[in-house]
């Protein structure tokens, strides 16, 4: 549990650093964020009226990113293992085997860092641009906070565990018991609740 708490605090700090960059840089350069916003709109517009399909899209999109951040170290480690077995089976010279046998699994811990920085920067940049274009703080909060609480809880848990090097067994339990339920709740709230709250706020 202590690992989880330290990991979450580390994840929040990295996300905050990304958000700081987003406000300072992306928020001042709209042309960098416009393609991202257009791509999201292009994906969402055709299914916007089909609420169950939209919720499923949001859930699986978030789940793919969070899963990548959570299990990146294990994926890279498995790739290391396969690479060494392949080189050994090919009976390549010892020097080549030695080069290939270099462990790169710890580089998998960089993936959650990248996920946090990119998410923090893009979110902060988009919020900054919307605020500059006239959106009120209340409307921004209404559009983000309801589903953001479970969604970012899942993101910080997963990325924290991914950066901190938590065991696969602990990650699997976290994935089943926390990440999936939180992201499912976030998708439902974002689809059915957030729009209503935004409508009330105006």
C-alpha positions, 0 to 999 in steps of 0.5 A, spaced: 500 500 500 505 504 501 508 503 494 501 505 491 501 511 495 508 513 493 507 512 486 500 516 486 504 522 489 509 521 484 504 520 478 501 527 480 507 531 481 509 528 473 502 530 471 503 537 474 509 538 471 506 536 464 500 541 466 505 547 467 508 546 460 502 545 457 499 552 460 506 555 459 507 553 452 501 549 448 496 554 451 500 560 447 501 556 441 494 554 439 496 551 432 499 545 436 493 543 439 488 544 433 490 537 430 489 534 436 482 537 438 480 536 430 482 528 431 478 527 437 472 531 434 473 526 428 472 520 432 467 522 437 462 526 432 459 520 428 458 516 435 456 522 439 448 520 439 449 513 440 450 513 448 452 506 449 457 506 443 460 513 446 461 510 453 464 504 450 469 508 446 471 512 451 472 506 456 476 502 451 480 508 449 482 510 456 483 503 458 488 502 452 492 508 455 492 506 462 494 499 461 500 501 456 502 505 462 501 500 467 504 494 464 510 497 460 515 494 464 513 487 463 512 488 456 519 490 455 521 485 459 518 479 455 521 482 449 528 482 452 526 475 454 524 473 447 530 477 444 535 473 448 532 466 446 532 468 439 539 470 439 541 463 443 537 459 438 540 462 432 547 460 435 550 467 434 557 469 436 558 470 444 559 478 443 552 478 439 549 475 445 552 479 450 549 485 446 543 483 445 542 480 453 542 487 455 536 488 460 532 494 457 526 492 462 527 498 466 526 503 460 518 501 460 518 505 466 519 511 462 512 510 458 508 512 464 512 518 465 511 520 457 503 518 458 503 523 464 506 529 461 503 528 455 496 528 458 497 533 463 500 538 457 494 537 452 489 538 458 492 544 461 493 547 454 486 545 451 483 548 458 487 554 457 485 555 450 478 554 452 478 559 457 482 564 453 476 563 448 471 565 453 469 559 457 468 560 464 472 557 470 465 554 472 464 551 465 471 548 465 470 545 471 463 542 470 466 539 463 472 536 467 471 534 474 465 529 474 468 524 470 475 526 471 475 524 479 475 517 477 479 517 470 485 521 473 484 516 479 485 510 475 491 514 471 495 516 477 494 509 480 496 505 474 502 510 472 504 511 479 505 503 479 508 503 472 514 508 474 515 505 481 516 498 479 510 494 482 510 487 481 506 484 476 501 480 481 500 487 484 499 490 478 494 485 476 490 486 482 490 493 481 488 493 474 482 488 476 479 491 482 481 499 481 483 501 474 477 497 470 471 499 475 474 507 475 475 507 468 468 504 467 465 509 472 468 515 468 466 513 461 458 512 464 459 519 467 462 522 461 457 520 457 451 521 461 452 525 467 457 531 465 453 533 459 447 535 464 452 538 469 455 542 463 448 544 461 446 546 468 452 550 469 451 554 462 
